[in-house]
Amino acid sequence: MSTRQMRRIAWRLCVVWVSALAASCYYMGPDVVPVQPETPPGKFLGITDLAPGSNRMRILFVHGIGVHLGCDPDTLLLHLTKALRVTQQAPPAIDPSETCAHFALPEPTPIPAPNAQHTGLLYRFDLANPDRQVTFMYLRWSTLTEVPKATLDEPNRPQGALLHNLAKTFEQQNLADVVLYGGQYRDVLRPVVERALCVFVGGTPDQTNPRSCSGGEANIPTAIITHSLAGYMLMDAMNDIYQPPETETVPAERSAAMKVGHYLDQIFLLANQLKMLDLSTRTSEGQSSQVVKRFRATWNAIHATRQRTERELSSRQVLAISDPNDILSWEVTKSEFEVPGITVANIYLGTAGEIFGLSSVPIWRLAASPVAAHLNYLQDDDVMDIIACGMTGSTINRCTQ
């Protein structure tokens, strides 16, 4: 074969390779899978749409499975502050243990847990401009699972293959949290979420009864962002406060669930796991979703306690944002949320191969990392823009930077 022919073949192979690479990186817009109503609305709301005209709002973020740090919401805060045109106010004290890229990390409020020496940590960021006050809080509960998960260390186990070692590390650092919450350790973690909800609304948690909260405000527009296991933890805590055991009564004026849910209009579930985790409460083969069903009833009952306009009622929204490659994320369906007056939808984001209009053709990326797909939501600008500024149809509204 002549040199000229070899060059021609090499050039053709190069063209094919570049075309395949370009096709494999083709960005596909978000896929919207509506739940309620069946026809998706023309617009999905972002936090910038939360209670227009109000000069106050509060936002709670709760992390999911795994090891987490105080600076976790740094990218989320960056998008929110730019979209809402607010800046961080100087915190009373700074946490010296970490340095975040964009924000001063406030000294956290310790949230005690029963049968644990460690505490959860609640960080408060005060954001403001002359016309708006925003309270952003971040609950870090992973501090309470570090000790139990350390018992899974295997110092004498021979090293396995690279993929095996990565899987074992992910199981120990992440999946163990699901096992802990699905078992009796739920009684350690849930009170932390309940007390954090009380502090979030400006109340004072009871030292002995985590369901009881004195003080706090109800009439502040509220949004909650959860990742992974946290969505289930939030609903479980709200239910436990609002519908305590038969031997206990929590008056409405001492219920953090009432004060959180009173004006809770937006819930963003990143890497939603409601379907899988609700299996942990089943007591029979045909039992329906319990925690989500109770939360749905709780949320509606709380909203029914105050008079709101039809526009305000229809503005309630649950968006489940997932990566199609995230093997630890499940679709929200009508079995969990079929409630008139609440917009519920699944938003799927990702990059896929496409040739001549045919998607799902495996060319370049034959597989995606399920670990990265589950853990990288807070570093994804698309996800952050949806949370902050919403969507028009299936198009992400880019926040004004």
N, C-alpha and C positions, 0 to 999 in steps of 0.2 A: 504494500500500500504506500502510495506516495505521500510526501510531507504535506502537499496541498490537500489531499483527501483527508488526511488526519486532522488538519486545521479546520476543514469544513465540518467534519463530524463533531470536533470539540466545540466549535461555535454553535452548532445546533443544540448540543447538549446543554451548553451554557444558557441559551435562550429558553429552553424548556425549564431548566432549574430556576431561573429568575422569574419566569411566569408562574411556576408552581409556588415559589416563595411569596410572590405578590398576592396570588390568589389565597394562599393559606392565611395571610394576614388581613384579609378583607374584613373590615369591621361590620358586623351585622347589628342593626339597630335593636333596641330592646323588644322582646316579645312580651305582649300583654295578654295574660290569661285572666279574664274577669270572673268574679265569683258572684258579687251582688252589686249592681244589677248585672244581668247576663250580657247586656250591651254596654261596653265600657263608656264612661263619660268622656266628654271632649277634653276634660282637664283633670289631672290628678294634682292635688294641692301639695305645696311644700310648706315649710315652716314660715316662710315669708308671707304666706296667705293666712296664717293663724290669726283669727280674730282681728281683721282690719279695723283700724280706728282705736284699738286698745293700745295704751302706752306701756302695758306690762305683759310679760309672758314668762313661762318657766318651762324648762326642758330637762328631762332626766335621761341619762344614758347608763345602761347596765351592760357590762361586758359578758361574754359567753365563756365556753369551756377553755381551759388552758391557763398558762402562766401570764399574768398581766401586770402592767406597770402604771404608774400615775400619769404618764404622758400619753397613754393610749388614745385619748380623744383629741390630740393636738391638731390633726388634719381636719377632723370634723369641726372643731372650733374655728379653724381658719376659714373654712367655707361659710360657716354660719355668721361670723362677725362681718365678713365682707358683704354677704347677701343682705344682712339686716342693718348694715352700716353702723355697727356699734364697736366699741373698743373695751378691752379689759380694764376694769378699775383695780387699783392697787390692792392686793389682798392684805388682811391684817398681819399675816405671817406667811413666810415662804417655806416650803418643804425643801431642805437642803440636800436631800438624798438623790434628787434627779434634776436634770436641766432639760426642759422641753425646747423644741426648736423655735416655737413662735409665741409661747405664753408662759407667764410666771406660774409655777405650780404651787397652789395654796397649801398651807398646812391642813391635812385632812382632819375631819371629825371622826374619832374612833366610834364604831358601832358595835357594842358588845354582843356576844353570842353565848347561848347556854352551853355548858359543858365544853368550853374552849378557852384556852389561855390567850389565843390571838383574837383580834377583832377585825371586822370589816372596816373599810376606810371610805368615807364620803367626802369628795372634793367639791367645793363650791367656787364657781367662777361668776363674778358679777360683771356683766357687760352692759354698757349704756352709751347713749348719745343724749343730746339735750331733750329729745322727744320720746325716748323709749328706754325702758329698763328690762333687761333680760337676766334671769337667774338660770344658770346652767349647772347641773350637778351630775357627778359621775360616781357611781357606786362600784367599788373594787372589792369583790368578795373572794377572789382567788387566794387571798392571804389565809383563808380558813381551810383550804383543802391541801395546802402544801405539806403539812405534817402527815395526814393520812396517806397521801400519795407517795411519800418517801418510803413507806413500808414496802412498796413494790420494787425497790432497788434490788438488783441481783449482782452483787460484786463478784461472785465466783462463777458466773455463767460464761461459758466460752463465747467469743465473738462470733456472730453469724454473718451472713451476707449483708452487703450495704443496705439493700432494700428491707431486709428483715430488721436490721437495727433501727432504721428510720421508722418503721411501723411500730416497733416496740416502744420507742420513745414517744411517738404520738399517742399510743394507747395509754401510757403512764401519765403523760402530762395533760392530756385532753379528755379521752374517753372515760378515764377514771372519775371525772367530775360528774358524768351522767350516771354512773353506777352509784356514786355517793348520794346524789340527790334522789335517785329512784328508790333508795333504801331508807333506813332510819336516820341517816345523817341529814335528811331533809329537815328534821326537827332542830338541827343546829343552824342551818343556812336560812331557812324561811324566816325565823324571827329577825335576822339581820335585814332582810329586805323589808319587812314590816316596819321596823324602827327607822330605816332609811326613808321610807315613804312619809313617815311622820315629820322627820327633819326637813324633807323636801318641801312640804307645805308650810314650813315655818313653825311647826309644833314642837312639843317636848315629849319624847317617848317615856312611857312608864318604865320604871326600873325593873319591875318584876313581871309585868304583863305586856308582851310586845305588841299585842293587838290594841292596846289603849294608848291614846295620844291626846294630850291636852293642848289647846290652842291651835293655831294654824289657820290658813285662809283657803276658802273654797272657790271664790269667784275670779280666779286668774286663769286665762287661757293656757292650756297645758298640752305638751307633746312629749311622747316617750319613745325612745329609740332603744331597741334591744338587739343583742347579737346571740344567735345560737340558743343555748339552754336558757338564757336570761328571759326570753319571752314567756316561757313556761313558768319560770320562777316568779315573774311579775304577776301573772294571772293567778297562780296558786296563792300568793301572799294576799292579793286583793280579795280573793274568795274567803280566805281564812279569817280576815278581819271582818268582812261584811257578813259572813255566815259562819260565826264561831261555833264551837261544840254546844250541844244543847244545855250543858251545865253552866254556860257563860253567856252574858249579854254585853254587847258593846254599844253604849248609847251613841246616837248619830253625832252628837257634839264631840265625842271622843274617838271618832272613827277616821283614821287617815285615809281609808279607802273611799269614804264619802267625799273627803276634801280633794283627793286626787281625781276621782272619777267625775266630780261635779262639772268640770269644764274640760275634761279630757277629750279632745277632738281629733288628735292625730296619733296613730301608733305606727311605727316603722319596725317591721320584723326582719332583721338581716339574718339570712341562713335559718329560716324558720324550722323548728323541730317539733311543733305542736303534735302532729300525728304520731310520731314515734314515741314521744315522752308520755303521752296520755295512755299508752299501753301499760305504764307502770301502776296505774290506778285501777285496772280492770279486775273485777271479781267474778265475772262470768263471761261465757263465750260471746254472747250477743250484746254485751253492754256497749252503749254508745260513749262518745267522748265526754268525759266527766268534767275535767278541770276547765276546758274551753267552754263547754256548755254552761257551767256555773258562772264563769266570768262574763259570758255574754248576757246572762240574766242579771248579774250584778251591775254591769255597766248600764244596761237599760233601766233598771230600777233606780239607780242613782240619778240618771238624767231626768227621770220622770218626776223627781222631787222639786225641780225648778221649772218655771215657765220660760221656754225659749221659742224664738220665732221659727217658722218652718225652714228658713234659710240656715239658721244655726243648727237645727237638727240634721239637715241633709248634709252638713259640712263634715260630719264625723266620717273618719276614714281609717282603714287598715290596709297598709301596703306591705306585702311580703316580697322582699327583694332577694333574689337568689342568683347564683352562678350555676348554669346547667351542669358544670363539671364538679359541683360540690356534692359529694356523696352523703353528706350529713345535713342535707336540707330537703324539706318536704313541702309539697304544694298545699296551700290552703284551699279547701273545698267547701261546698255548701254544708257538709256535715258539721263543720266547725262554725261557719258564719253564714247564716241565711236570715238576715235581719233587715227588714225594710228601714230605710233611713240611714244606713251605714254603707258607704262605698268600700268594697273589699276587692282586692285584685292581687294577682301575682305578677311581678315584674322580673323577667329573666334577662340577664346581661351576659355577654360573652363574645369571644372572637372565634369564628369558625371558618373552615375552608370553603371556597365556592369557586366553581368553574362553569362558565357559560350559564349562570343563573341556577346551577344545581348546588344546593347546600349539602353539608354533611359528607362531602367527598373527601376521604382521608388522603391528604397529599403530604403535608409537611408535619403538622403536629398530630401524630397518631394518638397521643394521650396527653392529658393535662394533669398537673399535680393536684390531687384531691386535697392535700394539706393546704397548699397555697390558695386553692379555690375556696376553702372554708375560712381561712384566717385573714385574707387580704381585703375584706370589704372596706375597712376604715382607711385604706390607702388608695382606694379606687375613686378617682375624681368624678366618674359618672354617678356612682352611688351617692357621693356627697352632694352633687348637684341636684339629684332627685329629691333627697331629703330636704335640702335647703330651698329649692325653687320649683320642685314639682315637674310635671310633664304635660305637654299638649298632645293629646292622642298618644302615639308611641314615640314622640320626639321629646328628648330631654330638654328642659328649659335651662339654658346655660345662665348661671348667675352672673350678674354684672360685677366684674372684678375691679 
